[in-house]
Amino acid sequence: MTKPTLLPVEEAKARLAALSKPVIRTEMLALADSAGRVLGGDVLARLTQPPFDASAMDGYAIRAADTPEIGSELTVIGTASAGHAFDGRIGPGEAVRIFTGAPVPEGADTILIQEDAEKLDGNRIRTTFDVSPGRHIRPRGQDFAEGETALSAGTVLDFSTLTLAAAMNNAELPVYRKPLVAILATGDELLVPGSIPGPAQIIASNTFGVAALVRDNGGDVLDLGIVRDDTALIEQAISKARSAGADVLVTIGGASVGDHDLVQGVLKSVGMDLDFWRIAMRPGKPLMVGSLGDMQVLGLPGNPVASLVCSLLFLEPTVRKLAHLPQRKREEQAITAHTLAANDLRQDFLRAKLSRDDSGRLVAEAYGKQDSSMMKILAKSDCLVIRPPHAPELSAGSPCPIILLRP
């Protein structure tokens, strides 16, 4: 019997990306809750900013024509501060004491900063610096005008864009709904953390790492829990994901075709269109990708490290695309700390720690043990060293591509 062909990693990533469709539904969200979200529509300014000609400095609002030379004297007739305008008009030879943010009084056309004014007796001042029209005045509408589109759909909301949205007097913003990722772990051997495992049981850990990655990339999680190796129970969990409107169903374990690997068969029986499975990579060969109606399906391997490496390579870009977020740049170049053996037909992702040499170059030191069940090594690692299929032996000090685990 001919073995199924293993799909190259880059082709698998491209095919999965082609299946992924960004979420189109939007929701109105309070400004205070919108950090990290993506605008689902243009946001207009609801007022003009500044709403009046405003002073940019503390000083005196004056008429430039009244100060033709240094030493010109003026009479101070009032005060203007932020929130308190001067009620009147400045005439020839007059000045108004003004503070930053205050409206410029009618008749004034420049600000004499307080450092350039000498106080005299009887509410009089004398200029000690040249004066020119328009200095230190922020004209009305300098920042934005009412009705202006200052933030466009697709903008990721961060500290600066949220500040702008607030200044434009928007209390709520239209944002794309977060993609919902349902996570289903299967296996008779699995128990939740805190349990006391029996002789043939283990603690289920993958869900927590996968869920953290989903949330870190703009998604929401529906945890379907642990389901035993029972076709009816697996079908019920899949139905729950569909009823909840999940955009992606992630299954952990059971996606292969062994006697106890039931997930792929159940998914096919309820209508899943299988796009591909079995990837030419290590760890992570038994990766399954398909679609069930509008819901994407991503079947991860059961081995913890394989599950998380596949999540990083395939689930992260999927969730970010659905969430309208830009893709993260994780690939970098390093040099290898020691000789790496020649590779076979599968692309390897070696867990490694990073340091820098005297020249500042990143140096990747791959761990000696790379078994896909060893979670402690992954937790200690800084990167994955990429070894392409059929790569020849790589001597110490040679360039090698890496994937940063913590960009």
TAGI-V810902 format. One record per pair of residues at least 12 apart in sequence whose C-alpha atoms are under 8 Angstrom apart, sorted by sequence separation. I is the first residue (numbers start at 1). J is the second residue. D is the distance in Angstrom with one decimal. If there is no record, write none. Layout:
I_J_D / I_J_D
//
This chain:
116_128_5.0 / 117_129_7.8 / 189_201_4.4 / 190_202_5.3 / 191_203_4.8 / 192_204_5.6 / 193_205_7.4 / 251_263_7.8 / 276_288_6.0 / 277_289_6.1 / 287_299_5.6 / 288_300_6.7 / 352_364_5.9 / 353_365_5.4 / 116_129_5.5 / 188_201_7.8 / 189_202_5.9 / 190_203_5.6 / 191_204_5.5 / 192_205_7.9 / 224_237_6.5 / 275_288_7.9 / 276_289_5.5 / 287_300_5.3 / 352_365_5.1 / 353_366_6.5 / 387_400_8.0 / 26_40_5.9 / 151_165_7.6 / 190_204_5.3 / 274_288_7.7 / 275_289_5.6 / 276_290_6.9 / 286_300_7.2 / 287_301_6.1 / 352_366_3.9 / 353_367_7.7 / 386_400_7.1 / 387_401_8.0 / 90_105_6.8 / 112_127_7.9 / 274_289_6.3 / 275_290_4.8 / 286_301_5.8 / 351_366_5.7 / 352_367_5.5 / 385_400_7.0 / 386_401_5.6 / 80_96_6.9 / 89_105_6.2 / 90_106_6.3 / 91_107_6.7 / 274_290_4.3 / 275_291_7.6 / 284_300_7.7 / 285_301_7.7 / 350_366_6.1 / 351_367_6.1 / 385_401_6.2 / 386_402_5.6 / 77_94_6.6 / 78_95_7.6 / 79_96_5.4 / 80_97_6.2 / 81_98_5.8 / 82_99_6.7 / 85_102_6.4 / 86_103_7.7 / 88_105_7.1 / 89_106_4.9 / 90_107_5.0 / 224_241_7.7 / 273_290_5.4 / 274_291_6.7 / 284_301_6.1 / 298_315_7.7 / 350_367_7.5 / 385_402_4.5 / 386_403_7.4 / 75_93_6.4 / 76_94_5.9 / 77_95_6.1 / 78_96_5.0 / 79_97_4.6 / 80_98_4.7 / 81_99_4.9 / 82_100_6.7 / 84_102_6.9 / 85_103_5.7 / 87_105_7.7 / 88_106_7.0 / 89_107_5.7 / 90_108_6.2 / 272_290_6.5 / 273_291_5.3 / 384_402_5.4 / 385_403_6.6 / 74_93_5.1 / 75_94_4.9 / 76_95_4.6 / 77_96_5.7 / 78_97_6.2 / 79_98_5.8 / 80_99_6.4 / 81_100_7.0 / 82_101_5.0 / 83_102_6.6 / 84_103_8.0 / 85_104_7.9 / 86_105_6.0 / 112_131_6.9 / 222_241_7.7 / 272_291_5.5 / 273_292_6.3 / 351_370_6.9 / 364_383_7.8 / 366_385_7.2 / 383_402_6.3 / 384_403_5.0 / 73_93_7.4 / 74_94_5.3 / 75_95_5.8 / 76_96_5.3 / 77_97_8.0 / 81_101_7.0 / 82_102_4.2 / 85_105_7.3 / 272_292_4.4 / 350_370_6.7 / 383_403_5.3 / 384_404_6.6 / 74_95_6.2 / 76_97_6.7 / 81_102_4.7 / 82_103_7.4 / 110_131_7.8 / 271_292_6.2 / 272_293_7.5 / 364_385_7.3 / 383_404_4.4 / 384_405_7.2 / 80_102_5.9 / 81_103_7.6 / 110_132_6.9 / 185_207_7.0 / 271_293_7.9 / 283_305_7.2 / 284_306_4.6 / 382_404_6.3 / 383_405_5.0 / 80_103_7.1 / 110_133_5.0 / 111_134_7.5 / 112_135_8.0 / 184_207_7.9 / 283_306_4.7 / 284_307_6.7 / 287_310_7.6 / 382_405_5.5 / 383_406_7.7 / 80_104_7.9 / 109_133_5.7 / 110_134_4.7 / 111_135_5.9 / 183_207_6.9 / 222_246_7.9 / 282_306_7.6 / 381_405_7.6 / 382_406_6.7 / 80_105_7.8 / 109_134_5.6 / 110_135_5.2 / 111_136_5.6 / 267_292_7.9 / 284_309_7.2 / 66_92_6.5 / 110_136_6.7 / 111_137_6.7 / 283_309_7.3 / 284_310_6.1 / 335_361_7.4 / 337_363_5.9 / 351_377_7.1 / 63_90_7.8 / 66_93_5.7 / 110_137_6.5 / 334_361_6.7 / 335_362_6.4 / 336_363_5.7 / 337_364_5.7 / 338_365_6.9 / 351_378_6.2 / 353_380_7.3 / 354_381_7.9 / 62_90_7.3 / 183_211_7.6 / 334_362_4.7 / 335_363_4.9 / 336_364_5.0 / 337_365_5.0 / 353_381_4.9 / 354_382_5.9 / 63_92_7.4 / 234_263_7.1 / 238_267_7.9 / 333_362_7.4 / 334_363_5.4 / 335_364_6.1 / 336_365_6.1 / 337_366_7.7 / 352_381_5.2 / 353_382_4.9 / 354_383_7.1 / 63_93_7.8 / 256_286_6.1 / 334_364_6.2 / 336_366_7.9 / 351_381_5.8 / 352_382_6.2 / 353_383_6.3 / 63_94_7.8 / 229_260_6.9 / 231_262_6.7 / 235_266_6.4 / 255_286_6.9 / 351_382_7.7 / 352_383_5.5 / 62_94_6.6 / 63_95_7.8 / 229_261_7.8 / 230_262_7.6 / 231_263_7.8 / 234_266_7.2 / 235_267_7.6 / 255_287_7.4 / 351_383_6.1 / 352_384_5.8 / 62_95_4.8 / 104_137_7.7 / 181_214_7.4 / 229_262_6.8 / 255_288_6.6 / 351_384_4.7 / 352_385_6.6 / 61_95_5.6 / 62_96_6.8 / 192_226_7.9 / 350_384_5.0 / 351_385_6.5 / 60_95_6.0 / 61_96_5.1 / 191_226_7.6 / 231_266_6.4 / 235_270_7.8 / 349_384_5.3 / 350_385_4.8 / 60_96_5.4 / 61_97_6.5 / 190_226_7.1 / 349_385_5.4 / 350_386_6.6 / 60_97_4.5 / 61_98_6.2 / 348_385_7.7 / 349_386_4.9 / 350_387_7.7 / 59_97_6.1 / 60_98_5.2 / 181_219_6.8 / 183_221_7.2 / 348_386_5.8 / 349_387_6.4 / 59_98_5.4 / 179_218_7.4 / 180_219_5.9 / 181_220_6.1 / 182_221_5.8 / 183_222_6.2 / 184_223_6.7 / 185_224_7.5 / 187_226_7.3 / 188_227_7.6 / 347_386_7.2 / 348_387_4.9 / 58_98_5.9 / 59_99_6.3 / 178_218_6.3 / 179_219_5.0 / 180_220_4.8 / 181_221_5.0 / 182_222_4.4 / 183_223_5.1 / 184_224_5.1 / 185_225_6.3 / 186_226_5.5 / 187_227_6.4 / 188_228_4.8 / 347_387_5.7 / 348_388_6.5 / 58_99_4.2 / 178_219_5.2 / 179_220_6.1 / 180_221_5.8 / 181_222_6.0 / 182_223_5.9 / 183_224_5.7 / 184_225_5.9 / 185_226_4.8 / 186_227_4.7 / 187_228_5.0 / 188_229_5.7 / 347_388_4.7 / 348_389_7.5 / 57_99_6.3 / 58_100_5.1 / 178_220_6.1 / 180_222_6.9 / 182_224_6.6 / 183_225_7.4 / 184_226_6.5 / 185_227_6.2 / 186_228_5.6 / 187_229_5.3 / 346_388_7.3 / 347_389_4.7 / 55_98_7.3 / 57_100_4.6 / 61_104_6.6 / 184_227_7.3 / 186_229_6.3 / 346_389_5.0 / 55_99_6.8 / 56_100_5.2 / 57_101_7.7 / 61_105_7.1 / 63_107_6.9 / 64_108_7.9 / 255_299_5.9 / 343_387_7.0 / 345_389_4.7 / 346_390_7.6 / 55_100_5.2 / 56_101_6.2 / 62_107_7.9 / 63_108_4.8 / 64_109_6.5 / 207_252_7.7 / 255_300_7.2 / 343_388_7.3 / 344_389_5.8 / 345_390_5.4 / 54_100_7.6 / 55_101_5.3 / 62_108_4.8 / 63_109_5.3 / 64_110_6.2 / 77_123_7.7 / 206_252_7.5 / 249_295_6.8 / 251_297_7.8 / 253_299_7.3 / 255_301_7.1 / 343_389_6.1 / 344_390_4.8 / 54_101_5.4 / 55_102_5.7 / 61_108_5.7 / 62_109_6.4 / 63_110_6.2 / 76_123_5.3 / 247_294_7.0 / 248_295_5.3 / 249_296_6.1 / 250_297_6.0 / 251_298_6.4 / 252_299_6.1 / 253_300_6.1 / 254_301_7.6 / 343_390_4.9 / 344_391_7.3 / 54_102_5.5 / 55_103_6.4 / 61_109_7.4 / 62_110_5.8 / 75_123_5.8 / 76_124_6.0 / 186_234_7.9 / 247_295_4.9 / 248_296_4.6 / 249_297_4.8 / 250_298_4.9 / 251_299_4.7 / 252_300_4.9 / 253_301_5.0 / 254_302_7.2 / 342_390_6.9 / 343_391_5.1 / 54_103_4.5 / 55_104_6.0 / 61_110_6.0 / 62_111_6.1 / 75_124_4.6 / 76_125_7.3 / 246_295_6.4 / 247_296_6.2 / 248_297_5.7 / 249_298_6.2 / 250_299_5.7 / 251_300_5.9 / 252_301_5.9 / 253_302_3.9 / 342_391_5.6 / 343_392_6.4 / 53_103_5.8 / 54_104_5.3 / 61_111_4.7 / 62_112_7.0 / 74_124_5.7 / 75_125_6.5 / 245_295_8.0 / 248_298_7.3 / 250_300_7.0 / 252_302_5.4 / 253_303_7.7 / 342_392_4.3 / 343_393_7.4 / 52_103_6.2 / 53_104_5.7 / 60_111_5.5 / 61_112_6.4 / 73_124_6.8 / 74_125_5.4 / 341_392_7.2 / 342_393_4.1 / 52_104_7.8 / 59_111_6.4 / 60_112_5.0 / 73_125_5.6 / 74_126_6.5 / 341_393_4.7 / 342_394_7.1 / 59_112_5.5 / 60_113_6.3 / 73_126_4.4 / 184_237_7.4 / 242_295_7.4 / 340_393_5.7 / 341_394_6.5 / 57_111_7.5 / 59_113_4.0 / 60_114_6.8 / 72_126_5.5 / 73_127_6.6 / 339_393_7.2 / 340_394_5.0 / 58_113_5.9 / 59_114_4.1 / 71_126_5.5 / 72_127_5.5 / 252_307_7.3 / 339_394_5.5 / 340_395_6.4 / 55_111_7.0 / 57_113_6.4 / 58_114_6.1 / 59_115_7.7 / 71_127_4.9 / 339_395_4.3 / 340_396_7.5 / 70_127_5.5 / 71_128_5.9 / 338_395_6.6 / 339_396_4.5 / 59_117_7.9 / 70_128_5.4 / 71_129_8.0 / 338_396_4.1 / 70_129_5.5 / 182_241_6.0 / 336_395_7.7 / 337_396_5.4 / 338_397_7.0 / 67_127_7.5 / 70_130_5.8 / 336_396_5.5 / 337_397_6.0 / 69_130_6.6 / 335_396_7.6 / 336_397_5.3 / 69_131_7.8 / 335_397_5.3 / 336_398_5.8 / 68_131_7.6 / 335_398_5.2 / 336_399_6.5 / 67_131_6.6 / 182_246_6.0 / 282_346_6.3 / 335_399_4.3 / 336_400_6.3 / 180_245_7.5 / 181_246_5.7 / 182_247_7.9 / 184_249_7.5 / 186_251_7.5 / 280_345_6.9 / 281_346_4.6 / 282_347_6.1 / 283_348_7.0 / 334_399_5.7 / 335_400_5.4 / 180_246_4.9 / 181_247_6.0 / 182_248_6.2 / 183_249_6.1 / 184_250_6.1 / 185_251_5.8 / 186_252_6.4 / 187_253_7.3 / 280_346_4.5 / 281_347_4.4 / 282_348_4.8 / 283_349_6.9 / 306_372_5.6 / 333_399_6.8 / 334_400_5.4 / 64_131_6.2 / 179_246_7.5 / 180_247_5.3 / 181_248_4.8 / 182_249_4.8 / 183_250_4.8 / 184_251_4.7 / 185_252_4.7 / 186_253_6.0 / 187_254_7.4 / 280_347_6.0 / 281_348_5.7 / 282_349_6.3 / 305_372_4.9 / 306_373_7.7 / 333_400_5.9 / 334_401_6.2 / 64_132_5.8 / 179_247_5.9 / 180_248_6.6 / 181_249_5.9 / 182_250_6.0 / 183_251_5.9 / 184_252_6.1 / 185_253_6.6 / 186_254_6.6 / 281_349_7.7 / 304_372_6.7 / 305_373_5.9 / 333_401_4.7 / 334_402_6.6 / 64_133_5.4 / 179_248_7.8 / 181_250_7.0 / 183_252_7.6 / 303_372_6.0 / 304_373_5.6 / 305_374_6.7 / 332_401_5.9 / 333_402_5.9 / 63_133_7.7 / 303_373_5.4 / 304_374_7.6 / 305_375_6.0 / 331_401_6.9 / 332_402_5.4 / 304_375_6.6 / 331_402_5.6 / 332_403_6.3 / 331_403_4.5 / 332_404_7.2 / 305_378_7.0 / 330_403_5.2 / 331_404_6.3 / 330_404_5.0 / 330_405_7.3 / 330_407_6.0 / 329_407_7.5 / 57_136_6.2 / 56_136_5.0 / 55_136_6.1 / 56_137_5.6 / 55_137_4.9 / 56_138_6.1 / 54_137_5.7 / 55_138_6.2 / 53_137_6.5 / 54_138_5.1 / 53_138_5.6 / 54_139_6.5 / 53_139_4.4 / 54_140_7.3 / 52_139_6.8 / 53_140_4.7 / 50_138_7.5 / 52_140_4.5 / 50_139_7.2 / 51_140_5.4 / 52_141_7.5 / 283_372_6.0 / 50_140_5.0 / 51_141_6.4 / 49_140_6.5 / 50_141_5.3 / 48_140_7.4 / 49_141_4.9 / 50_142_6.5 / 48_141_5.4 / 49_142_6.6 / 50_143_6.7 / 49_143_5.5 / 50_144_7.7 / 48_143_7.9 / 49_144_5.4 / 48_144_5.8 / 49_145_6.3 / 206_302_7.9 / 48_145_4.2 / 49_146_8.0 / 210_307_8.0 / 47_145_6.4 / 48_146_4.6 / 206_304_5.6 / 210_308_6.6 / 213_311_7.7 / 45_144_7.2 / 47_146_4.2 / 205_304_7.3 / 209_308_7.0 / 213_312_7.8 / 217_316_6.6 / 45_145_6.7 / 46_146_5.2 / 47_147_7.3 / 219_319_6.4 / 45_146_5.0 / 46_147_6.1 / 206_307_6.9 / 210_311_6.7 / 214_315_7.7 / 218_319_7.0 / 219_320_7.9 / 44_146_7.5 / 45_147_5.1 / 206_308_7.4 / 214_316_6.8 / 217_319_6.4 / 218_320_6.5 / 44_147_5.4 / 45_148_5.4 / 213_316_7.0 / 217_320_5.8 / 44_148_5.4 / 45_149_6.5 / 219_323_7.0 / 44_149_4.5 / 45_150_6.8 / 214_319_6.8 / 218_323_6.0 / 43_149_5.8 / 44_150_6.2 / 42_149_6.5 / 43_150_6.6 / 44_151_7.1 / 218_325_7.6 / 42_150_8.0 / 43_151_5.2 / 217_325_8.0 / 42_151_5.9 / 43_152_6.3 / 42_152_4.3 / 43_153_7.7 / 41_152_6.5 / 42_153_4.8 / 41_153_4.3 / 39_152_7.2 / 40_153_5.1 / 41_154_7.4 / 39_153_4.9 / 40_154_6.2 / 38_153_7.6 / 39_154_5.1 / 38_154_5.7 / 39_155_5.4 / 38_155_5.5 / 39_156_6.5 / 38_156_4.5 / 39_157_7.2 / 49_167_8.0 / 37_156_5.9 / 38_157_6.0 / 49_168_7.8 / 36_156_6.2 / 37_157_5.6 / 45_165_7.8 / 48_168_7.8 / 36_157_5.2 / 47_168_6.1 / 35_157_5.4 / 36_158_5.9 / 43_165_7.6 / 46_168_5.5 / 47_169_6.9 / 34_157_6.8 / 35_158_5.5 / 45_168_4.6 / 46_169_5.7 / 35_159_7.5 / 44_168_7.4 / 45_169_7.0 / 46_170_7.1 / 45_170_7.7 / 35_162_7.2 / 34_162_7.8 / 43_173_7.4 / 31_162_7.3 / 41_174_5.9 / 39_173_7.3 / 40_174_5.3 / 41_175_7.1 / 31_166_7.3 / 39_174_5.8 / 40_175_4.4 / 39_175_4.3 / 40_176_4.9 / 38_175_5.4 / 39_176_6.2 / 37_175_6.4 / 38_176_5.9 / 31_170_7.5 / 34_173_7.5 / 37_176_7.3 / 31_171_5.5 / 179_319_6.9 / 30_171_6.1 / 31_172_5.1 / 34_175_7.8 / 30_172_4.4 / 31_173_6.3 / 29_172_5.3 / 30_173_6.5 / 179_322_6.1 / 28_172_6.1 / 29_173_5.4 / 179_323_6.0 / 28_173_5.4 / 29_174_6.4 / 178_323_5.9 / 28_174_4.6 / 29_175_6.8 / 177_323_7.6 / 27_174_5.6 / 28_175_6.3 / 176_323_7.1 / 26_174_6.3 / 27_175_5.5 / 176_324_7.8 / 26_175_5.3 / 27_176_6.3 / 26_176_4.2 / 27_177_6.1 / 25_176_6.0 / 26_177_5.1 / 24_176_6.7 / 25_177_5.8 / 23_176_6.9 / 24_177_7.7 / 23_177_6.9 / 23_178_7.6 / 23_179_6.5 / 156_325_7.2 / 154_324_6.8 / 37_218_7.5 / 36_218_7.7 / 12_276_7.9 / 12_279_7.3 / 7_276_8.0 / 7_277_7.7 / 9_279_6.3 / 7_278_6.5 / 8_279_6.1 / 9_280_6.3 / 6_278_5.4 / 7_279_4.7 / 8_280_5.2 / 9_281_6.6 / 5_278_7.7 / 6_279_5.0 / 7_280_5.4 / 8_281_7.6 / 16_289_7.2 / 4_278_7.8 / 6_280_4.9 / 20_296_7.5 / 19_296_7.7 / 38_323_7.5 / 38_324_6.7 / 38_325_7.2 / 16_314_7.5 / 20_318_6.3 / 22_321_5.7 / 23_322_5.2 / 13_313_7.7 / 17_317_7.8 / 21_321_7.3 / 22_322_3.7 / 23_323_6.3 / 13_314_6.4 / 17_318_6.6 / 20_321_7.0 / 21_322_5.9 / 22_323_6.2 / 23_324_7.6 / 16_318_7.6 / 20_322_6.7 / 22_324_6.2 / 9_347_7.4 / 8_347_8.0
//
